[in-house]
Each structure stands twice: as C-alpha cells, then as structure tokens.
Amino acid sequence: MRLYKGKISILMPAYNEGDRIFDNLLKARETFKKFRFPFEILAIDDGSSDNTKDEIMRAGARHPEIRLIENKTNVGKGFTLKNGFSNASG
C-alpha cells in the first residue's frame, strides 16, 4: 500500500562536479526507485567550467527522471537552490 500520493523532487546543486556527478545521479535514482513513488531528480549546474553539464545530460538521456537545470554563470548555492525549487514539479 502506498501512503504518499504526491511526487518527490530531489534537488542536487552542482558546481564543477563532472568527475562524480554521473555516478551520484545514478545512485540517487537507484535509491529513490526503491520507494515506488513518483520522483524527479533536478541536477542544477551552477555555471560549471568543467563537464558537469554534459555528465548530467548523459545521465538524463538514460533516465528521464533526471533533469538538467542550468545557471549560465556561477551564482552560488542559494540562488541555485531557488532555481531548482522554481523548476520542481513535486
């Protein structure tokens, strides 16, 4: 029996996390998939200068629950989280 009827939004702010974000996103997806309720993972790239955006897009191509939200420039964690909240559907 499923008690929770809504959707969960997981926000993952990232800045220059290209070497680890792909694995982190897949692990987060694997963990939340076990709960059997609708969810989305919003990976918010805060203007990274490395391949963070590409790695998020690669994870999202495999799993539609993973979405890229992008800040064009680095604006800090607070604004990045606000940007994530404003794009969340859960």
C-alpha positions as CSV (number, residue, x, y, z in Angstrom):
1,M,0.0,0.0,0.0
2,R,1.3,3.4,-1.0
3,L,0.7,6.1,1.7
4,Y,2.3,9.0,-0.1
5,K,0.3,10.2,-3.2
6,G,2.5,13.0,-4.4
7,K,5.7,13.4,-6.3
8,I,9.1,14.0,-4.7
9,S,11.6,16.4,-6.2
10,I,15.3,15.9,-5.3
11,L,17.5,18.9,-5.9
12,M,21.2,18.4,-6.5
13,P,23.1,21.6,-6.9
14,A,26.5,21.1,-8.6
15,Y,29.5,23.2,-9.4
16,N,32.5,21.6,-11.2
17,E,31.4,18.1,-10.2
18,G,32.0,16.5,-13.6
19,D,34.1,13.7,-12.4
20,R,31.5,12.4,-9.9
21,I,28.0,13.7,-10.8
22,F,27.1,11.0,-13.2
23,D,27.6,8.2,-10.6
24,N,25.9,10.3,-7.9
25,L,22.8,10.8,-10.0
26,L,22.5,7.1,-10.9
27,K,22.9,6.2,-7.2
28,A,20.3,8.7,-6.1
29,R,17.9,7.4,-8.8
30,E,18.5,3.8,-7.7
31,T,17.8,4.7,-4.1
32,F,14.6,6.6,-4.8
33,K,13.3,4.0,-7.3
34,K,13.1,1.6,-4.3
35,F,10.4,3.7,-2.6
36,R,8.0,3.2,-5.6
37,F,6.5,6.7,-5.7
38,P,6.9,9.3,-8.5
39,F,10.1,11.4,-8.3
40,E,12.3,13.6,-10.2
41,I,16.0,14.5,-9.7
42,L,16.9,18.0,-10.7
43,A,20.6,18.5,-11.1
44,I,21.2,22.2,-11.1
45,D,24.5,23.1,-12.8
46,D,25.7,26.4,-11.3
47,G,27.7,27.6,-14.2
48,S,30.4,24.9,-14.1
49,S,33.6,25.3,-16.2
50,D,34.1,21.6,-16.5
51,N,31.9,18.8,-18.0
52,T,29.3,18.8,-15.3
53,K,26.5,19.8,-17.7
54,D,27.5,17.1,-20.2
55,E,27.5,14.4,-17.4
56,I,24.1,15.5,-16.2
57,M,22.8,15.3,-19.7
58,R,24.3,11.9,-20.2
59,A,22.5,10.6,-17.0
60,G,19.3,12.2,-18.1
61,A,19.5,10.6,-21.5
62,R,19.4,7.2,-19.8
63,H,16.8,8.0,-17.2
64,P,14.0,10.6,-17.8
65,E,13.6,11.2,-14.0
66,I,16.9,13.1,-14.1
67,R,16.7,16.6,-15.5
68,L,19.3,19.3,-16.0
69,I,18.6,22.8,-14.8
70,E,21.3,25.2,-15.8
71,N,22.6,28.5,-14.4
72,K,24.5,30.2,-17.2
73,T,27.0,31.7,-14.7
74,N,28.1,30.7,-11.2
75,V,25.6,32.4,-8.8
76,G,26.1,30.4,-5.7
77,K,24.2,27.7,-3.8
78,G,21.3,29.8,-2.6
79,F,20.2,31.1,-6.0
80,T,20.9,27.6,-7.4
81,L,18.5,26.0,-5.0
82,K,15.9,28.7,-5.7
83,N,16.2,27.9,-9.4
84,G,15.7,24.2,-8.6
85,F,12.6,24.9,-6.5
86,S,11.1,27.0,-9.2
87,N,11.6,24.2,-11.8
88,A,10.4,21.4,-9.5
89,S,7.1,19.7,-10.2
90,G,6.9,17.7,-6.9
